[in-house]
Amino acid sequence: MKAKKLSALLLAVVMIFSLAACGSKTPKTDSNATRIFTDSTGREVEVPAQINKVALSGPLAQIVLFALCPDKLVGVSNAWSSEAQEFLDEKYFNMPQIGQLYGGKGELNLETLLQSGAQVVIDVGESKGSIKEDMDSLQQQIGIPFVHISADMQSYPQAYRMLGDLLGMKTEAEALATYCEKIYSRTETIASGVEKANVLYVTGDMGQNVIAKGAYHAEILDMLTNNLAQVDEPSSKGTGNEVSMEQILTWNPDVVIFAPESIYATVKDDAAWQSVTAIKNGAYYEVPFGPYNWMGFPPSVQRYLGMVWLSKLLYPDATADYDLFADVQEYYKLFYHCDITRAQYDVLVANSIGK
């Protein structure tokens, strides 16, 4: 978060908090008992011993915590997409929208946050350079504990166990952590035993943005493929790096993965793309979407779906002994609290598995 943005946010907090204090008292928690919780930055944060109401800092935290504690959430950071509705209970789909701290589609709605009765605000994901200062400043001004939990594809099990400790949900958190460990370990084994495919992951309505090697959004891609998109400064944004068609032709991938809402549906009729080996051979696919892009955007825990899908797509011989549908069913049950049907699954992967 940039300094000017944080300063403006804190000023707004002070004004809203002052007004709120005049008209109402701070909501009481179920108990006055507190304890010290050490977050991923090493900050020792005083939190309620029993936490029943949780606010989120952004969409990454939303995906992670919806899996663990949907009934403790006071709202969502961003509204669910229309595609999510069929997978979610109505009470979750219509939750209040609070916004988010870092960039994205909407600023944090401080009034909604203050009125929600939230006992803690949880931030999950990549640790930005200013994270300690951001958490401390917001906590001091708002009067609600702020906690940061670092997480990437390898450390989600640890993140869930920390969250289970914080929220008094160790059993539920362990089920999620165990799933993440199982999928990550299996994916590592697959990746170490195959000749990696030459792949580009393409985004954008013109198909000329790529998820570059080394980017935070490229964790799965770099793990499972020879990611051809090597650029000087990999973008930290989910939209990736813009490149020319000439560069794509030079890379000439054997497989192209198109993000949802890119040019998958029209690329076979595009003269420029017809010169790319992957397109000529029909080796191009669209990332499944629902409720989120399985490969990221936001780059949260749903990327374990990307792991199981991409492994099965690229390396059928190495994955012959596992059932993609069964893995997806298990994920949707654990993380979305949804019993996905075979018909729903078939729609999700219609453009994603073979031709």
Legacy VTK file of the C-alpha trace (Angstrom):
# vtk DataFile Version 3.0
C-alpha trace
ASCII
DATASET POLYDATA
POINTS 355 float
0.000 0.000 0.000
1.422 3.356 -0.966
1.961 5.972 1.738
-0.549 8.485 0.360
-3.249 5.855 0.053
-2.658 4.581 3.583
-2.671 8.124 5.002
-5.981 8.887 3.307
-7.421 5.651 4.570
-6.338 6.347 8.134
-7.814 9.871 8.001
-11.111 8.407 6.872
-10.926 5.865 9.666
-10.491 8.576 12.293
-13.485 10.549 10.982
-15.789 7.535 10.734
-14.671 6.109 14.057
-15.297 9.446 15.783
-18.790 9.719 14.327
-19.582 6.126 15.197
-18.397 6.652 18.769
-20.826 9.534 19.232
-23.865 7.525 18.319
-23.136 4.027 19.591
-20.916 1.940 21.767
-18.366 -0.504 20.456
-20.071 -3.894 20.156
-19.186 -6.228 23.004
-17.634 -9.574 22.310
-18.977 -12.760 23.845
-16.208 -12.646 26.403
-13.726 -10.111 27.727
-10.987 -12.741 27.767
-8.096 -12.107 25.375
-4.873 -13.804 24.385
-1.739 -12.986 22.406
-1.500 -14.339 18.865
1.749 -14.098 16.889
1.066 -13.543 13.192
3.313 -14.321 10.214
5.175 -11.019 10.519
6.110 -11.750 14.132
3.650 -9.152 15.471
2.171 -10.081 18.847
-1.492 -9.138 18.567
-3.993 -9.137 21.416
-7.123 -10.898 20.147
-10.322 -12.171 21.795
-9.949 -15.671 23.201
-13.180 -16.596 21.425
-13.578 -15.157 17.927
-17.031 -15.358 16.342
-16.931 -12.453 13.872
-14.192 -12.106 11.253
-13.557 -9.401 8.655
-11.374 -9.867 5.582
-8.707 -7.612 4.102
-9.180 -8.696 0.485
-10.163 -11.374 -2.042
-7.280 -13.761 -1.281
-8.337 -13.865 2.360
-11.961 -14.255 1.249
-11.247 -17.487 -0.625
-9.034 -18.899 2.135
-11.354 -18.073 5.021
-14.616 -18.918 3.299
-13.340 -22.487 3.264
-12.583 -22.480 6.987
-15.170 -20.276 8.659
-18.001 -19.061 6.371
-20.355 -18.617 9.321
-17.924 -16.342 11.170
-17.501 -13.894 8.271
-19.179 -10.501 8.662
-18.985 -9.873 4.921
-16.968 -10.396 1.766
-14.261 -8.228 0.244
-15.640 -8.405 -3.284
-19.066 -9.536 -4.412
-19.203 -13.095 -5.692
-19.355 -13.466 -9.453
-22.608 -14.601 -11.054
-20.869 -17.896 -11.853
-20.464 -18.538 -8.124
-24.162 -18.530 -7.330
-24.821 -22.137 -8.307
-22.069 -23.350 -5.986
-22.880 -21.310 -2.860
-25.626 -21.339 -0.285
-27.792 -18.228 -0.733
-26.890 -16.899 2.718
-23.240 -16.746 1.669
-23.855 -15.377 -1.814
-25.663 -12.304 -0.437
-23.211 -11.316 2.300
-22.383 -7.589 2.824
-19.491 -6.209 0.796
-16.685 -4.593 2.822
-14.062 -3.895 0.138
-10.328 -4.432 0.448
-7.142 -2.863 1.722
-4.771 -3.316 -1.196
-5.818 -2.083 -4.647
-8.450 -4.067 -6.493
-12.045 -3.202 -7.278
-13.098 -1.408 -4.128
-11.647 0.476 -1.170
-12.226 -0.796 2.338
-15.696 0.298 3.478
-14.783 1.510 6.948
-18.324 2.318 8.049
-19.517 -1.190 7.188
-16.489 -2.658 8.922
-17.042 -0.656 12.123
-20.723 -1.539 12.225
-20.135 -5.236 11.576
-18.982 -6.139 15.072
-15.851 -7.747 13.646
-13.472 -8.907 16.374
-10.480 -9.286 14.056
-9.464 -8.366 10.499
-7.429 -11.064 8.743
-5.075 -10.470 5.819
-3.817 -13.516 3.893
-1.259 -13.797 1.111
2.058 -12.352 0.031
3.829 -10.283 2.680
4.299 -6.792 1.240
7.227 -4.694 2.413
5.054 -2.354 4.478
2.812 -5.050 5.962
3.850 -4.581 9.604
3.391 -0.823 9.468
0.061 -1.158 7.638
-1.345 -3.640 10.144
-0.137 -1.661 13.176
-1.454 1.671 11.873
-4.887 0.353 10.954
-5.205 -1.567 14.205
-4.326 1.506 16.253
-6.734 3.795 14.419
-9.717 1.445 14.114
-9.414 -0.343 17.424
-9.812 -3.827 15.907
-6.941 -6.349 15.851
-5.350 -6.830 12.415
-3.563 -10.118 11.703
-1.457 -11.086 8.665
-1.028 -14.717 7.625
1.559 -15.313 4.895
0.610 -17.906 2.295
1.833 -19.294 -1.001
1.226 -22.665 -2.625
3.789 -24.424 -0.454
2.813 -22.776 2.837
-1.004 -22.930 2.741
-1.022 -25.934 5.102
0.885 -23.895 7.680
-1.397 -20.907 7.050
-4.506 -22.992 7.696
-3.063 -24.399 10.891
-2.295 -20.874 12.120
-5.830 -19.796 11.250
-7.248 -22.842 12.998
-5.372 -21.848 16.136
-6.485 -18.219 15.888
-10.163 -19.056 15.341
-10.466 -22.109 17.582
-11.103 -24.353 14.568
-8.121 -26.699 14.569
-10.031 -29.758 13.369
-11.599 -27.946 10.399
-8.288 -26.297 9.533
-6.441 -29.599 9.634
-8.752 -31.095 6.983
-7.961 -28.181 4.657
-4.240 -28.283 5.436
-4.107 -32.016 4.775
-5.789 -31.619 1.378
-3.313 -28.902 0.402
-0.352 -31.040 1.492
-1.641 -34.052 -0.432
-2.137 -32.133 -3.680
1.121 -30.202 -3.436
3.180 -33.322 -2.685
1.593 -35.264 -5.522
2.150 -32.363 -7.935
5.820 -32.141 -6.930
6.208 -35.844 -7.641
4.574 -35.521 -11.057
6.645 -32.464 -11.981
9.909 -34.161 -11.020
9.187 -37.228 -13.130
8.178 -35.769 -16.500
9.726 -33.882 -19.357
8.037 -30.527 -18.883
5.874 -29.183 -21.685
6.700 -25.860 -23.363
3.747 -23.708 -22.345
2.443 -20.138 -22.493
-0.344 -18.907 -20.228
-2.110 -16.106 -22.100
-4.527 -13.488 -20.750
-6.311 -10.381 -22.013
-9.011 -9.722 -24.590
-6.331 -9.599 -27.327
-4.440 -12.622 -26.050
-1.188 -10.688 -25.869
-0.520 -10.705 -22.148
1.416 -13.557 -20.564
1.948 -14.828 -17.031
5.719 -14.595 -16.907
8.167 -16.993 -15.356
8.982 -16.002 -11.774
5.790 -13.989 -11.204
3.749 -14.632 -8.037
0.858 -15.633 -10.300
3.054 -18.191 -12.099
3.717 -20.524 -9.149
1.788 -23.472 -10.609
2.887 -22.811 -14.166
6.550 -22.675 -13.202
6.215 -25.818 -11.103
4.576 -27.969 -13.789
5.825 -26.568 -17.105
8.679 -25.007 -18.985
7.122 -21.556 -18.867
8.400 -19.913 -22.056
7.360 -16.405 -21.022
10.645 -15.006 -19.764
10.665 -11.213 -19.428
12.920 -8.730 -17.675
10.350 -7.625 -15.094
7.572 -10.166 -14.407
4.363 -8.334 -13.518
2.878 -8.778 -10.054
-0.603 -8.285 -11.537
-2.902 -11.084 -12.592
-3.178 -9.542 -16.037
0.480 -10.392 -16.631
2.978 -8.753 -19.002
1.943 -7.366 -22.371
3.989 -8.748 -25.260
3.870 -8.562 -29.045
2.506 -11.224 -31.357
5.997 -11.458 -32.805
7.315 -12.452 -29.387
4.644 -15.137 -29.012
5.595 -16.496 -32.449
9.247 -16.543 -31.392
8.430 -18.507 -28.237
6.212 -20.828 -30.349
4.739 -22.878 -27.480
3.629 -26.498 -27.808
0.692 -25.778 -25.469
-1.213 -22.536 -24.893
-3.417 -21.984 -21.838
-5.940 -19.172 -22.241
-7.370 -17.372 -19.227
-11.165 -17.054 -19.020
-12.496 -14.128 -21.080
-9.473 -14.198 -23.380
-9.528 -15.225 -27.066
-9.871 -19.002 -26.701
-13.150 -19.115 -28.654
-11.824 -17.210 -31.688
-8.125 -18.051 -31.839
-8.505 -20.912 -34.310
-9.794 -18.408 -36.878
-7.053 -15.851 -36.234
-4.462 -15.898 -39.032
-1.640 -14.696 -36.789
-2.208 -17.449 -34.234
-2.380 -20.154 -36.906
1.410 -20.029 -37.128
1.787 -21.074 -33.481
2.502 -24.796 -33.097
0.002 -25.223 -30.238
-2.848 -23.735 -32.248
-2.006 -25.711 -35.398
-2.026 -28.929 -33.363
-5.151 -28.106 -31.351
-3.134 -28.094 -28.116
-4.782 -25.043 -26.588
-7.188 -24.898 -23.663
-9.166 -22.522 -21.479
-8.694 -22.400 -17.715
-11.818 -23.628 -15.887
-13.720 -20.872 -14.104
-16.143 -21.252 -11.236
-16.461 -19.702 -8.739
-12.940 -18.444 -9.569
-10.249 -18.942 -12.204
-8.606 -22.231 -11.190
-5.144 -20.857 -12.000
-5.483 -17.693 -9.923
-6.704 -14.131 -10.321
-6.790 -13.754 -7.406
-3.818 -16.043 -6.704
-5.344 -17.794 -3.712
-5.964 -21.332 -2.511
-8.174 -22.242 -5.500
-4.918 -22.755 -7.382
-4.816 -26.297 -5.976
-7.581 -26.938 -8.504
-5.185 -25.567 -11.108
-2.581 -28.053 -9.939
-4.805 -31.101 -10.321
-6.233 -29.916 -13.644
-2.939 -28.887 -15.274
-1.213 -32.088 -14.130
-3.954 -34.211 -15.664
-4.088 -32.141 -18.855
-0.362 -32.080 -19.622
0.789 -35.429 -18.258
-1.966 -38.061 -18.671
0.453 -40.988 -18.375
1.885 -39.732 -15.082
-1.621 -39.096 -13.685
-3.363 -42.215 -14.940
-3.989 -43.454 -11.410
-6.032 -40.500 -10.177
-9.481 -39.197 -10.983
-9.713 -35.464 -11.723
-13.449 -35.372 -11.042
-12.938 -36.973 -7.617
-10.259 -34.404 -6.733
-12.505 -31.544 -7.853
-15.438 -32.980 -5.882
-13.286 -33.154 -2.765
-12.071 -29.580 -3.222
-15.563 -28.140 -3.736
-16.843 -29.947 -0.661
-13.992 -28.780 1.560
-13.471 -25.240 0.266
-16.902 -24.199 -1.100
-19.141 -26.442 1.062
-20.752 -27.642 -2.144
-21.575 -31.111 -3.500
-20.626 -30.568 -7.127
-22.411 -32.773 -9.659
-20.910 -34.485 -12.661
-22.979 -32.207 -14.918
-21.561 -29.084 -13.229
-18.051 -30.474 -13.521
-18.510 -31.234 -17.217
-19.511 -27.622 -17.861
-16.505 -26.325 -15.908
-13.988 -28.331 -17.943
-15.771 -28.225 -21.311
-12.935 -26.230 -22.947
-10.216 -27.508 -20.653
-9.674 -31.217 -21.249
-8.885 -32.442 -24.775
-10.637 -31.478 -27.959
LINES 1 356
355 0 1 2 3 4 5 6 7 8 9 10 11 12 13 14 15 16 17 18 19 20 21 22 23 24 25 26 27 28 29 30 31 32 33 34 35 36 37 38 39 40 41 42 43 44 45 46 47 48 49 50 51 52 53 54 55 56 57 58 59 60 61 62 63 64 65 66 67 68 69 70 71 72 73 74 75 76 77 78 79 80 81 82 83 84 85 86 87 88 89 90 91 92 93 94 95 96 97 98 99 100 101 102 103 104 105 106 107 108 109 110 111 112 113 114 115 116 117 118 119 120 121 122 123 124 125 126 127 128 129 130 131 132 133 134 135 136 137 138 139 140 141 142 143 144 145 146 147 148 149 150 151 152 153 154 155 156 157 158 159 160 161 162 163 164 165 166 167 168 169 170 171 172 173 174 175 176 177 178 179 180 181 182 183 184 185 186 187 188 189 190 191 192 193 194 195 196 197 198 199 200 201 202 203 204 205 206 207 208 209 210 211 212 213 214 215 216 217 218 219 220 221 222 223 224 225 226 227 228 229 230 231 232 233 234 235 236 237 238 239 240 241 242 243 244 245 246 247 248 249 250 251 252 253 254 255 256 257 258 259 260 261 262 263 264 265 266 267 268 269 270 271 272 273 274 275 276 277 278 279 280 281 282 283 284 285 286 287 288 289 290 291 292 293 294 295 296 297 298 299 300 301 302 303 304 305 306 307 308 309 310 311 312 313 314 315 316 317 318 319 320 321 322 323 324 325 326 327 328 329 330 331 332 333 334 335 336 337 338 339 340 341 342 343 344 345 346 347 348 349 350 351 352 353 354
